Amino acid sequence: MERLAIYTWARRRSFPRPRILSCVRKAELIRTRQADAGGRFAPTRHEAGCADGSGGSPSSARGGSVGSVKLVSAVWLGLISGSLAIGARAADASAEPPREFPRLLGMNIGKKIYDDPQYQAALAKLDVVILGFTQGWNPRHVADPMGDVLRALKRLNPRLKIGQYTILNESYANTRSTANREVVETIDRNHWWLRNAAGQKVQWTTRYHAWEVNFSAWAPPDAGGRRYPEWRAQHDNAVFFQPHPELDIWYVDNVMQYSRVKADWDLDGHDDNPREPRYATAFREGQAREWAAIRALQPQLTIMGNTDSDLSYPEYRKKLDAAFLEGWMGKSWSIEKRRGWSAAMAHYRAARANLPDGAILGVNVAGRRDDYPFFRYAYASCLLDDGYFSFADDAAGYSSVVWFDEYDVKLGAVLSAPPMQPWQGQVWRRDFAHGVVLVNPTTEAAAVTLEPGLAHFRGKQASDINDGAGVRTLTLAPRDGVVLVRVAARP
């Protein structure tokens, strides 16, 4: 995840911590959230227990996880309440109206211009948005800066689902930053930095100036019996989530298959290969322990993870409520770039299969805002399944909302299941109540014949394609897609 702006925005600033909202206000927000559960976004809650730690994992090495009686009790109470909620939420989901498309997700954790009314208006046009507030953010010096923004967004779009960014596996080491001082001091005090055999802190990348944390069960507990996953969940809850019931999503970054660094995870004086099963399992168990602690604290929130896998590992499968596929297309490291379109679609489908039914799955791509063929290719590919499309402008990163003409084409309810094979030749198709999407994922142009009643919509950005004309035969350029409308439903 591109995190630089999150860490750096609040350096050298000292602002008062947000005030705690009244219990009455919290109850109102919870009732509003519950009333909305029958709408477009009603993810099923699932229990998030950890794996049993067999095969030499940290939990087996220490005879199970160690924690205070209060924390363990809270976790189990959270899991029980989450389990009891499954039936009710599943019943709500079964009564949902038909799923409407398009579905749009904004990853807006970059510049902290959340108090800008124009930016708020752009964010409110989306269905889901992930924000990256930092502790102490208060550019207007008001009593509840974060809450003011969240409430403004909800007024603009009551159906908007808002998430807050968090990260487990790394942290700044700079205690001068108001946004990170408490975290750094706690990691220092409890010896939670991940270090190599030489005793040095380690980094995955120098890009974000952050250092890795040992959140495995090998790390020592604090005075209250907590390790870093439990402590970090409680800290982030106190700073962001407990004071702000307007939040719907707890976003966790870097839900990876294994750590990216070689270090002394088990504290035996030797550096460990993070890909070895013992250490990879420990990494995933630590992530899952944080999710369990989150559920104990906020059982009504959706937990969304930024994953580099299809979530099929036992520690991850069905343990998240939602997921984000960052850089699915458009980056040098994108799966579509490295392994091709078919592999990207297989990854997309597999990730969905390892989430609860009806879960949000953000499908993120990056490109130039004026590269309309690439946008159409990526957007139409996303619409072949049920994901939420997320576009990041190469120039602005996660600090803007780019709006394409296609977003204004209300496709409506889906009429066909996600296709498993091409429709004509190598062209793929999916049908909606008010339109059709086509994708040509090949490196050659492809011609198709269409039934009567379809037309291009009339747009401004790519008027050579989106000219409003009816169409019976169509030639799609290589790696391109198109949105067509049913004539009776033309915008």
LUMKE-758551 format. One record per residue (C-alpha): residue number from 1; x, y negated, z. Coordinates in steps of 0.2 Angstrom, whole numbers. Each point is the difference from the previous one (the first is absolute). Layout:
 migu    c1    c2    c3
  NUM     X     Y     Z
...
END
This chain:
 migu    c1    c2    c3
    1     0     0     0
    2     6   -17    -4
    3     1    -7    18
    4    13   -14    -1
    5   -13   -14     2
    6    -8     8    15
    7    16     1    10
    8     7   -17    -5
    9   -15   -12     1
   10    -1    -3    18
   11    19    -1     4
   12     4   -15    11
   13   -18    -4     4
   14    -8     1    17
   15   -19     0     1
   16   -12     5    13
   17    -7    17    -1
   18   -18     2    -7
   19   -13    -1    13
   20   -11    15     4
   21   -17     0    -7
   22   -15     2    12
   23    -8    17     3
   24   -16    -7    -7
   25     9    -5   -16
   26     8    17    -2
   27   -17     8     3
   28    -7   -10   -14
   29    14     4   -12
   30    -2    19     4
   31   -18    -1    -3
   32     2    -8   -17
   33    14    13    -4
   34   -12    14     4
   35   -14    -7    -9
   36    11    -1   -16
   37     5    18     1
   38   -14     5   -12
   39     8   -12   -13
   40    14     3   -13
   41    13     3    13
   42    -4    14    13
   43    15    11     2
   44    -2    16    10
   45    10     1    16
   46    11    15     3
   47    10     6    15
   48    18    -4    -1
   49     9    13    10
   50    19     4    -2
   51     7    16    -7
   52     5    12    13
   53    19    -3    -2
   54     5    18    -5
   55    15     3   -10
   56    12   -10    11
   57    -9   -16     0
   58     3   -13    14
   59   -16     4     9
   60     5    19     1
   61    18    -5     5
   62    -7   -10    15
   63   -14    12     4
   64   -14   -12    -7
   65    -2   -18    -1
   66     3   -10    16
   67   -11   -15     5
   68    -9    -7    15
   69   -16     8     6
   70   -10   -16    -4
   71     6     0   -18
   72    -3    18    -3
   73   -17    -1     7
   74    -4   -16   -10
   75     6     9   -16
   76   -11    15     3
   77   -15   -11     4
   78     3    -9   -16
   79     1    16   -10
   80   -15     7     8
   81   -10   -16    -4
   82     7     0   -18
   83    -6    18    -2
   84   -17    -4     7
   85    -1   -15   -13
   86     3    12   -15
   87   -18     6    -1
   88    -8   -17     2
   89    12    -8   -13
   90    -2    15   -12
   91   -18    -2     1
   92     1   -19    -4
   93    11     4   -14
   94   -12    13    -7
   95   -13   -14    -1
   96    11   -12    -9
   97    -6    -9   -15
   98     9     5   -17
   99    18    -5     0
  100     3   -16    -9
  101    15    -5   -11
  102    12    -8    -1
  103     8     1    17
  104    13   -12     3
  105    14     0    14
  106    12   -14     4
  107    17     3     8
  108     3   -18     6
  109    13     2    13
  110    12   -13    -8
  111    -1   -18     3
  112   -10    -5    16
  113   -11   -13    -8
  114   -16     8     7
  115    -7   -16     6
  116    -1    -7   -17
  117   -18    -1    -5
  118     4     3   -19
  119    10    16     5
  120   -14     6    11
  121   -13    -2   -14
  122    11    10   -11
  123     3    14    13
  124   -19     0     3
  125    -4     6   -18
  126     8    16     4
  127    -7    16     8
  128    14     4    12
  129    15   -11     5
  130    16     4    10
  131     7   -15     9
  132    17    -2     9
  133    -2   -12    15
  134    14    -2    11
  135     0    -2    19
  136     0   -18     4
  137    -7    -6   -18
  138    -9   -16     3
  139     4   -13   -13
  140   -15   -11     5
  141     3     1    19
  142   -17     6     4
  143    -7    12    14
  144    -3    15   -11
  145     9    -2   -17
  146    -1    18    -5
  147   -18     2     5
  148    -5   -16    -9
  149     7     7   -16
  150    -9    17     2
  151   -16    -8     4
  152     1   -12   -15
  153     3    15   -12
  154   -15     9     7
  155   -11   -15    -2
  156     6    -1   -18
  157    -3    19    -3
  158    -9     9    14
  159     4    17    -9
  160    19    -4    -1
  161    10    13    10
  162    16    -8     8
  163    16     9     5
  164    15    -5    10
  165    17     6    -5
  166    11    10    13
  167    16    10    -2
  168     7    14    12
  169    17     5    -7
  170    10   -16     0
  171     1   -17     8
  172    10   -16     0
  173    14     0    13
  174    -1   -19     2
  175    -6    -6    17
  176    -1   -18    -5
  177   -16     4   -11
  178   -16    -4    10
  179    -8    13   -11
  180    11    14     5
  181     8    -4    16
  182   -10    12    11
  183     2    14   -12
  184    19    -2    -1
  185     2    -2    19
  186   -10    16     3
  187    10    10   -12
  188    16    -6     7
  189    -6     4    18
  190    -5    17    -4
  191    14     5   -12
  192   -12     3   -14
  193    11    -6   -15
  194     4    14   -12
  195    19     2     0
  196    13    10    -9
  197    13    11     8
  198    11   -15     2
  199   -13    -9    10
  200    -4   -13   -13
  201   -18    -5    -4
  202    -5     5   -18
  203   -10    -7   -14
  204   -10     7   -14
  205     3   -16   -10
  206     8   -17     3
  207   -13    -9   -10
  208   -12    -3    15
  209    14    -2    13
  210    -9    13    11
  211     7    15    10
  212    -7    18     2
  213    -8     5    16
  214     1    18     7
  215   -19     3     3
  216     3    19     1
  217    -4    11    16
  218    19     1     2
  219     1   -19     5
  220    -1    -3    19
  221   -17    -6     7
  222    -2   -16     8
  223    -4    -3    19
  224   -19     4    -4
  225     4    16    -9
  226    -3    -7   -18
  227    11     1   -15
  228     0   -12   -14
  229   -15     5   -10
  230   -11    -1    16
  231     8   -17     6
  232    -1    -7   -18
  233   -18     4    -2
  234    -5    -8    17
  235    11   -16    -4
  236    -8    -2   -17
  237   -17     3     7
  238     2   -14    13
  239     7   -12   -12
  240   -11     2   -16
  241   -14    12     2
  242    -8    -1    18
  243    -2   -19    -1
  244    -7     1   -18
  245   -14    12    -2
  246    -3    -8   -17
  247    14    12    -7
  248    -6    16    -8
  249    16     8    -5
  250    17     4     9
  251    13     1   -13
  252    15    10     3
  253    15    -2   -12
  254    13    13    -5
  255   -10    16     2
  256    14    10    -8
  257     4    18    -2
  258    17    -2     9
  259    11   -14     6
  260    12    -8   -13
  261    15    -1    12
  262    12    13     6
  263     2    -3    19
  264     1     9    17
  265   -19     3     2
  266     2    14    14
  267    14    -9    10
  268    12    14    -1
  269    14   -11    -7
  270    -1     6   -18
  271    -9    -8   -15
  272   -15     9    -6
  273    -6     2   -18
  274   -17    -8     0
  275    -6    12   -14
  276     3    16    11
  277   -17     7     5
  278     4    -2    19
  279     3   -19    -2
  280   -13    -3   -13
  281   -13     8    11
  282     5   -11    14
  283    -2   -15   -10
  284   -17     4    -5
  285    -5     5    17
  286     5   -17     7
  287   -11    -8   -13
  288   -15    11     5
  289     3    -4    18
  290    -2   -18    -3
  291   -16     3    -9
  292    -7    10    15
  293     4   -14    11
  294    -8   -12   -12
  295   -16    10     0
  296     0     0    19
  297     1   -19     0
  298   -11    -4   -15
  299   -11    15    -5
  300   -11   -10   -11
  301    14    -7   -11
  302     6     8   -16
  303    18     5    -1
  304     8    -3   -17
  305    18     7    -4
  306    11    -6   -13
  307     6    18    -6
  308    14     6   -12
  309    -8    17     0
  310   -17     8    -4
  311    -3     2    19
  312     0    19    -2
  313    12     3    15
  314    -9     8    15
  315     5   -15    11
  316    -8   -12   -13
  317   -14     9    -8
  318   -18    -7     4
  319     8   -10    14
  320    -1   -17    -8
  321   -17    -8    -4
  322     7    -9   -15
  323    17    -2   -10
  324     9   -12   -12
  325    10     6   -15
  326    13   -14    -1
  327     8    -2   -17
  328   -10    13    -9
  329     4    -8   -16
  330    11   -15    -5
  331    16     3    10
  332    16     8    -4
  333    -3    13    13
  334   -19     2    -4
  335    -5    18    -2
  336    -8    -4   -17
  337    17    -7    -6
  338    10    14     7
  339   -11    15    -4
  340   -14    -6   -12
  341   -18    -4     0
  342    -6    18     3
  343    11     1    16
  344    -7   -17     6
  345   -18     6    -2
  346     4    16     8
  347     8    -9    15
  348   -16   -11     1
  349   -12    14     0
  350    10    10    13
  351     1   -15    12
  352   -18    -2    -1
  353    -3    19     4
  354    10    -2    16
  355   -10   -14     6
  356   -18     1     8
  357   -14    -1   -13
  358    -4   -18    -5
  359    16    -7     7
  360     8   -15    -7
  361    15     4   -12
  362     9   -16    -5
  363     9     2   -17
  364    13   -13    -2
  365     9    -6   -16
  366    12   -14    -3
  367     2   -10   -16
  368    -1   -17    -8
  369   -16    -9     1
  370    -1    -3   -18
  371     5    18    -6
  372   -18     5    -4
  373     4    16    -9
  374     9     7    16
  375   -14    -7    11
  376   -13     9   -11
  377    10    16     0
  378     2     0    19
  379   -18    -6     4
  380    -9    12   -11
  381    11    15     7
  382    -5    -5    17
  383   -18     0    -5
  384     2    18    -5
  385    -2     4    18
  386    -7    -8    15
  387    14   -11     6
  388     1   -19     5
  389    11    -9   -13
  390    14   -11     6
  391    10   -11   -11
  392    16    -9     6
  393     7   -14   -11
  394    18     3    -3
  395     4   -19     3
  396   -10    -2    15
  397     1    17     8
  398   -13     2    14
  399    -4   -18     2
  400   -14    -3   -13
  401   -16     6    -7
  402     1     3   -19
  403   -18     0    -8
  404    -2     9   -17
  405   -16    -2   -10
  406    -3    19     1
  407    -4    -3    19
  408   -15   -10    -4
  409    -7    15   -10
  410   -12     8    12
  411     1    18    -5
  412   -12     6    13
  413    -3    18     6
  414    11    13    -7
  415    -9    13   -11
  416    13    13    -2
  417    13     9    11
  418    18    -4    -2
  419     5     8   -16
  420    12    15     0
  421     4     0   -19
  422     0   -13   -14
  423   -16    -4    -9
  424     5    -2   -18
  425    17     5    -5
  426    12    -7    13
  427   -12   -14     5
  428    -8     1    18
  429   -17    -7     4
  430   -11    -3    15
  431   -18    -7     0
  432    -9   -12    11
  433   -17    -7     1
  434     4   -16    -9
  435    16     5   -10
  436    13    12    -5
  437    19     0     2
  438    12     8   -12
  439    19     4     2
  440    13     5   -12
  441    15     6    10
  442    10     5   -15
  443    14    -8    -9
  444   -10     0   -17
  445   -15   -10    -5
  446   -17    10     2
  447   -16    -2    -9
  448   -17     5     7
  449   -18    -1    -6
  450   -13    -6    13
  451   -19     1     1
  452   -11   -15    -4
  453    -3   -12    14
  454    17    -5     5
  455    10   -16    -2
  456    15   -10     6
  457    -4   -12    13
  458     4   -19    -4
  459    15    -6    10
  460    13   -14    -1
  461    16     8     5
  462     1    13   -14
  463   -13    -6   -13
  464     8    10   -14
  465    -6    16     9
  466   -14    -7    11
  467   -10    -9   -13
  468   -18     5     3
  469    -1    10   -16
  470   -10    17    -1
  471    11    15    -3
  472    -2    17    -8
  473    18     4    -4
  474    14    -5    10
  475    19     2    -1
  476     9    -1    16
  477    19    -5     0
  478    12    11     9
  479    -1    -2    19
  480   -15   -11     0
  481   -18     1     6
  482   -16    -9    -2
  483   -16    -4     9
  484   -16     0   -10
  485   -17    -5     5
  486   -17     7    -4
  487    -9   -13   -12
  488   -15    -1    12
  489    12    -4    14
  490    12   -12    -8
  491     6   -14    12
END
